Amino acid sequence: MQSALAAHLSDEGWTVRALADTETRAPGIDLIATLDDRWLAVEVKDYPSSTYDHGPKRGQPSPRSPQTRRDSGSPTRCSE
């Protein structure tokens, strides 16, 4: 998801300044991009999978379906 967003922003003229290492699952901002005098900071949320993606259970089936684990939060729009 993060790489697709970075590619799209680049295609639209944005300069991607920083990308988080998603393999380490570090918290916080995942992508920083600039266009002229505008800055964009994004925290990417990916859809949960049916298997574990990290740790000792990597590749094994997850006990909960992606639908029950989906974040119920609402997107937030930043002011310009």
C-alpha angles and dihedrals in degrees: 000000000000094000092048090052092047091051092049093049091049090051088053093054100264120137111227105220101178140010124191121232099252093191091069091048091222113182124241136036114009101185135023120190136169135205116183104310095342124101125200124196117186134187106200120217115197127198113261116251131224090244134051111268100194142026132028093322093054110150095013120119115271115232094227127059120243090246094060093047097048114122111253094202123120123240115257123220118214121223118245 
